[in-house]
Amino acid sequence: MNDLERLAEAIRNELPSAEVEFVAKSSTLDGSGAGAWLDVEHAGRSIAVEWRPGIGFGVSVLPDQDEDSLGGLFEGPDEVFASWHEARDHVVSVAKGDSRKLRQVVAR
């Protein structure tokens, strides 16, 4: 089991009602360093987690459908974490509604 799979399992354990989708390229699983993702949906929040072996986890809170759907696009992750434990704590906090953790998308 790799670190992204550990993160997905931990999120499912802490947020049993969350939808957690694991998206990986086959090259990720063979250790080549390509990224993989988790898409997490919980209580109306959408969170994307990108994992790169040896680098860490980039976590982004996606805008609500009522907001600008392109807000934050190509700006990189909101937060980056070295360990799956830190990423889990952040994702669970955001999913449970900790608004202090949400990116404020500035209107352009």
HUFEN-V956233 format. One record per residue. N is the residue number from 1. PHI is phi as a letter, one per 20 degrees, with the letter a starting at -180 (999 if undefined). PSI is psi in whole degrees, -180 to 180 (none if undefined). D_FIRST is the distance of its C-alpha to the first C-alpha in Angstrom with 2 decimals. Layout:
BEGIN
n/phi/psi/d_first
N/PHI/PSI/D_FIRST
N/PHI/PSI/D_FIRST
END
This chain:
BEGIN
n/phi/psi/d_first
1/999/130/0.00
2/e/176/3.82
3/f/-34/6.82
4/f/-38/8.22
5/f/-37/6.02
6/f/-43/6.73
7/f/-46/10.14
8/g/-44/10.70
9/f/-43/10.17
10/f/-41/12.44
11/f/-43/14.92
12/f/-37/15.21
13/f/-40/15.95
14/e/-26/18.49
15/c/74/19.97
16/g/-25/20.03
17/e/-3/22.57
18/f/147/20.67
19/e/122/19.70
20/c/116/16.29
21/d/127/15.77
22/e/124/12.79
23/c/119/14.48
24/c/145/13.08
25/e/148/15.10
26/g/-29/14.10
27/f/-24/14.80
28/f/-42/12.08
29/f/-20/9.38
30/e/5/11.64
31/n/16/11.89
32/f/-9/15.40
33/n/-3/15.25
34/f/156/16.10
35/e/166/15.29
36/b/163/13.48
37/c/156/14.75
38/c/135/14.72
39/d/123/18.11
40/d/127/19.02
41/c/125/22.36
42/b/129/23.90
43/l/43/27.58
44/n/5/28.82
45/d/142/26.62
46/d/128/24.41
47/c/132/21.81
48/d/136/19.89
49/c/119/16.98
50/d/135/16.45
51/c/133/13.72
52/c/118/14.59
53/g/132/12.61
54/n/-9/15.02
55/d/-52/17.14
56/p/-156/15.63
57/c/124/15.97
58/d/124/19.24
59/d/129/20.26
60/c/134/23.28
61/e/121/25.29
62/e/147/26.84
63/f/151/30.56
64/f/159/31.99
65/f/-28/33.63
66/f/-19/36.98
67/e/179/36.29
68/f/114/36.34
69/f/-17/33.47
70/d/2/33.42
71/f/128/33.51
72/n/-5/31.08
73/f/133/30.26
74/m/17/29.61
75/e/0/29.90
76/n/176/26.34
77/f/158/24.11
78/f/-41/25.86
79/b/151/23.72
80/c/136/21.20
81/c/141/18.85
82/f/-33/17.26
83/d/155/14.60
84/f/-26/12.47
85/f/-46/14.74
86/f/-42/17.79
87/f/-42/16.70
88/g/-48/16.02
89/g/-42/19.48
90/f/-48/21.14
91/f/-45/19.79
92/f/-42/20.72
93/f/-47/24.06
94/f/-44/24.91
95/f/-31/23.92
96/e/-3/26.18
97/o/19/28.96
98/f/97/29.35
99/f/-17/31.66
100/f/-19/31.83
101/e/-6/28.37
102/e/140/29.45
103/f/136/30.59
104/e/109/34.28
105/e/120/34.97
106/e/132/38.43
107/f/139/40.79
108/d/none/42.04
END
